[in-house]
Amino acid sequence: MVYNNFLSNDWGKYEFETVNLGDKRRNKRLAKLVQERSTDIHSSISSNCGSWGETKAAYRFYENDSIDIDMILLAHKDSILKRIDKEKTLLAIQDTTLFNYEDKEIDGLGVLNDCEHFGFLLHNNLLYTTKKLPIGVISQEFIVRELSGFGKSETRYKRTIEEKESSKWLNALRKTHEFHLNIPNTEIITVADRECDIYDYFLEAKKLNETILVRAAWDRLVEAEQRHLWTYVETLDEEGELTIDIPIKDSHKLREVTFSIKHGKVTLLPPNRRKKENLEKIEITVVYLKEKSNNDGICWLLITNKEVTTFEEACKIVDYYSQRWSIEIFHKILKSGCRILERQFKDIENIKRFITTDSIAAIRIQLMTMLGRVESEKTPCTIIFEEYEWQSLYCFVKKCKKLPEKVPSLREIILLIAKLGGFLERKNDKEPGIKSMWQGMERFYYISEMWKTMKEIN
């Protein structure tokens, strides 16, 4: 993965090099805005801009109905293609997050899970490497539920998939397919959770010839003696054991879990209620993992259309699905780091433009965090950081006047940034989290800019 320009101080001009918002001034404003936001995503827009004039210009941008967010993402995807180097396999991870604005009056909001809460849903489709490094945003779909449509669950079997909110999964898969046409020699596996266990989604993947990986939610009909999917899986032989770290619910901590692994091939049959539609059967591979030491513990049944014939290949499928958690981290950056819900906008269209631009800044923060975990000590920091950047950071955090004889590694510099954000690096501490990274990035920017200014003065 080539990420040099994406992590440089002036990354905005490279990221949106091909953008066309109908006016060159808008193009420049976009690059400037996102770059300023990325230095301190937690602060207010006025704090990022630094002056009343710049703040007004920023709000004019977000409130301009001529700004097409699809054009912003299109330019972003052009840059994504440049970042993909020789990756053989990539993961397109889908998930939905909810924004609740119950205490604010904003035009264009819809209902949420009841008629007393208002906001919207955002369905994200993000691209990652198999090492959990985020590359960019493939697509975003904003979903606003109309009050008139609330409580339509009773008619769900009478409506087509395109008339349902569930179409978001198929729409994102189609966007992935469009993107995939640019890199036909790279495998893209679309990963989604239990909500995506939809027969139409499996049919769409077959039609588009896209590889998918979904956690099963339903005990579907299968073309086997056992007739049902879960019963069929129980008859498979255990292939081996796998130990992985699983996130603990409502916690940033992980716990080590040992699973038994099974895998097999079976054909899914269409639901009985849809026999009149003459839908195709679908050949799938299932990978079943169950926690060994706890009968009531974690139990995942994963469905994929990728060929799996060995225990090692089954373990890869489990690893790919376990990386679905990466999109939850992105959502945390977007909500807690970018503080989307606290922004002072009065119209949902303005919020959409703000979220689209801040999403790209959020990807950049997540990439910086993950690079500190996967890059070796041999990778020099100069592949990303300018001389004045790493030197100012080193002297400030280390409280010294003398620079090291050897250029620090990328991992070491990223750890120093995290320390600026409150990471203590105690003996039992694990890797820095995203919060310490986004807080550290803010201080790092001002320290390095001051260092650069003083050097120029002297």
Secondary structure as the mmCIF struct_conf table of DSSP 4:
data_model
#
loop_
_struct_conf.conf_type_id
_struct_conf.id
_struct_conf.beg_label_comp_id
_struct_conf.beg_label_asym_id
_struct_conf.beg_label_seq_id
_struct_conf.end_label_comp_id
_struct_conf.end_label_asym_id
_struct_conf.end_label_seq_id
TURN_TY1_P TURN_TY1_P1 ASN A 4 ASN A 4
HELX_RH_3T_P HELX_RH_3T_P1 ASN A 5 LEU A 7
BEND BEND1 SER A 8 SER A 8
TURN_TY1_P TURN_TY1_P2 ASN A 9 ASP A 10
HELX_RH_AL_P HELX_RH_AL_P1 TRP A 11 GLU A 15
TURN_TY1_P TURN_TY1_P3 PHE A 16 THR A 18
BEND BEND2 GLY A 22 ASP A 23
HELX_RH_AL_P HELX_RH_AL_P2 LYS A 24 THR A 39
TURN_TY1_P TURN_TY1_P4 ILE A 41 HIS A 42
BEND BEND3 SER A 43 SER A 43
HELX_RH_AL_P HELX_RH_AL_P3 ILE A 45 CYS A 49
BEND BEND4 SER A 51 SER A 51
HELX_RH_AL_P HELX_RH_AL_P4 TRP A 52 TYR A 62
TURN_TY1_P TURN_TY1_P5 GLU A 63 GLU A 63
TURN_TY1_P TURN_TY1_P6 ASP A 65 SER A 66
HELX_RH_AL_P HELX_RH_AL_P5 ILE A 69 ARG A 83
BEND BEND5 LYS A 86 LYS A 86
BEND BEND6 LYS A 88 LYS A 88
STRN STRN1 THR A 89 ASN A 100
TURN_TY1_P TURN_TY1_P7 GLU A 102 ASP A 103
BEND BEND7 LYS A 104 LYS A 104
STRN STRN2 ASP A 107 ASP A 107
TURN_TY1_P TURN_TY1_P8 GLY A 108 GLY A 108
STRN STRN3 GLY A 110 VAL A 111
BEND BEND8 ASN A 113 ASP A 114
TURN_TY1_P TURN_TY1_P9 CYS A 115 GLU A 116
STRN STRN4 PHE A 118 THR A 129
TURN_TY1_P TURN_TY1_P10 THR A 130 LYS A 131
BEND BEND9 LYS A 132 LYS A 132
STRN STRN5 PRO A 134 ILE A 143
STRN STRN6 ARG A 145 ARG A 145
HELX_RH_3T_P HELX_RH_3T_P2 LEU A 147 GLY A 149
TURN_TY1_P TURN_TY1_P11 PHE A 150 GLY A 151
HELX_RH_3T_P HELX_RH_3T_P3 LYS A 152 THR A 155
TURN_TY1_P TURN_TY1_P12 ARG A 156 LYS A 158
BEND BEND10 ARG A 159 ARG A 159
HELX_RH_3T_P HELX_RH_3T_P4 ILE A 161 GLU A 163
BEND BEND11 LYS A 164 LYS A 164
TURN_TY1_P TURN_TY1_P13 GLU A 165 SER A 166
HELX_RH_AL_P HELX_RH_AL_P6 SER A 167 HIS A 180
TURN_TY1_P TURN_TY1_P14 LEU A 181 ASN A 182
TURN_TY1_P TURN_TY1_P15 PRO A 184 ASN A 185
BEND BEND12 THR A 186 THR A 186
STRN STRN7 GLU A 187 ALA A 192
HELX_RH_3T_P HELX_RH_3T_P5 ARG A 194 CYS A 196
HELX_RH_AL_P HELX_RH_AL_P7 TYR A 199 LEU A 208
TURN_TY1_P TURN_TY1_P16 ASN A 209 ASN A 209
STRN STRN8 THR A 211 ARG A 215
BEND BEND13 TRP A 218 TRP A 218
STRN STRN9 LEU A 221 VAL A 222
BEND BEND14 GLU A 223 ALA A 224
TURN_TY1_P TURN_TY1_P17 GLU A 225 GLN A 226
STRN STRN10 HIS A 228 HIS A 228
HELX_RH_AL_P HELX_RH_AL_P8 LEU A 229 GLU A 234
TURN_TY1_P TURN_TY1_P18 THR A 235 THR A 235
BEND BEND15 LEU A 236 LEU A 236
HELX_LH_PP_P HELX_LH_PP_P1 ASP A 237 GLU A 238
STRN STRN11 GLY A 240 PRO A 247
HELX_LH_PP_P HELX_LH_PP_P2 ILE A 248 ILE A 248
TURN_TY1_P TURN_TY1_P19 LYS A 249 ASP A 250
BEND BEND16 SER A 251 HIS A 252
STRN STRN12 LEU A 254 LEU A 268
HELX_RH_3T_P HELX_RH_3T_P6 ASN A 272 GLU A 277
TURN_TY1_P TURN_TY1_P20 ASN A 278 ASN A 278
HELX_LH_PP_P HELX_LH_PP_P3 LEU A 279 LYS A 281
STRN STRN13 ILE A 282 GLU A 291
BEND BEND17 LYS A 292 SER A 293
TURN_TY1_P TURN_TY1_P21 ASN A 295 ASP A 296
BEND BEND18 GLY A 297 GLY A 297
STRN STRN14 CYS A 299 THR A 304
BEND BEND19 ASN A 305 LYS A 306
BEND BEND20 THR A 310 THR A 310
HELX_RH_AL_P HELX_RH_AL_P9 PHE A 311 SER A 322
TURN_TY1_P TURN_TY1_P22 GLN A 323 ARG A 324
HELX_RH_AL_P HELX_RH_AL_P10 TRP A 325 LYS A 332
HELX_RH_PI_P HELX_RH_PI_P1 ILE A 333 GLY A 337
BEND BEND21 CYS A 338 CYS A 338
HELX_RH_3T_P HELX_RH_3T_P7 ILE A 340 GLU A 342
BEND BEND22 ARG A 343 ARG A 343
BEND BEND23 LYS A 346 LYS A 346
STRN STRN15 ASP A 347 ASP A 347
HELX_RH_AL_P HELX_RH_AL_P11 ILE A 348 VAL A 374
BEND BEND24 GLU A 375 GLU A 375
TURN_TY1_P TURN_TY1_P23 GLU A 377 LYS A 378
BEND BEND25 THR A 379 THR A 379
STRN STRN16 PRO A 380 PRO A 380
HELX_RH_3T_P HELX_RH_3T_P8 CYS A 381 ILE A 383
TURN_TY1_P TURN_TY1_P24 ILE A 384 ILE A 384
BEND BEND26 PHE A 385 PHE A 385
HELX_RH_AL_P HELX_RH_AL_P12 GLU A 387 LYS A 398
TURN_TY1_P TURN_TY1_P25 LYS A 399 LYS A 399
BEND BEND27 LYS A 401 LYS A 402
HELX_LH_PP_P HELX_LH_PP_P4 LEU A 403 PRO A 404
BEND BEND28 GLU A 405 LYS A 406
HELX_LH_PP_P HELX_LH_PP_P5 VAL A 407 PRO A 408
STRN STRN17 SER A 409 SER A 409
HELX_RH_AL_P HELX_RH_AL_P13 LEU A 410 LEU A 420
TURN_TY1_P TURN_TY1_P26 GLY A 421 GLY A 422
TURN_TY1_P TURN_TY1_P27 LYS A 427 ASN A 428
BEND BEND29 GLU A 431 GLU A 431
HELX_RH_AL_P HELX_RH_AL_P14 ILE A 434 ILE A 457
#
